[in-house]
Amino acid sequence: MSQLSEKELSSLNELLSEEELLVKKFQMLADHATDSTVKNEMEEISRRHQSHFNQLYNHLS
């Protein structure tokens, strides 16, 4: 894999931060949901954003 430019690293860092925030937000929403359908959906969205985070992170290694 070729080295990433400073701009690419900066963009990846920003995207990682955004995905991390989304994981936390949707998990918080799931934790506070009283409806099981809503809770499950929020947890699934949180997992998807965690997957996005992991994929982006893998570009750094």
N, C-alpha and C positions, 0 to 999 in steps of 0.2 A: 504494500500500500504506500502510495506517495505521501509525503509530508503535507499537512494542511497549512494553508496560509493563515496569517494572523486574522484576517477578516473571516475566514471559514471557522476558525477556532472561536472567535467572538460570537458568531452566529450560533454555533453549536452550544456554547455556554448559555446564551440567551434562551434558546429553545429548551435546553435541559431545565433551566429555572422555571420556565412557563409550564412545562409538563409536570414538574415536581409540585408546583402550586395547584395544578388541576387535580392531581392525585389526592392531595390533602383536602381540597375543597369538596370533591365528590365523596370521599370517605367520610368527611364530617357530615355531609348531607345524609349519607346512608346511616350514620350513627344516630342521627336525630329523627329519622323517618319512622313514623308509626305504622304506615301502610307497608305490608310485606312486598307488594309489587314494586312500589317506589323504592324501597330499600334495596331490593335485588337489582333494579335498574341502575341505581346510583353506584352500587358496588361493581357492577359490570363496567360502567363508564370509568370508574377509578382504575380498574384492572387494565382497561385498554390504554389509558394514559400512562400507566406504569410500564406497559409493553412498549409504548412509544419512547418513553424515557430510556428504557434498556437498550433499544435499537440505536438511539442517538449516542448513548454512552459507549456502545461497542465501536463506534467510529473513532473514538479517541484511543483505542488500544491497538 
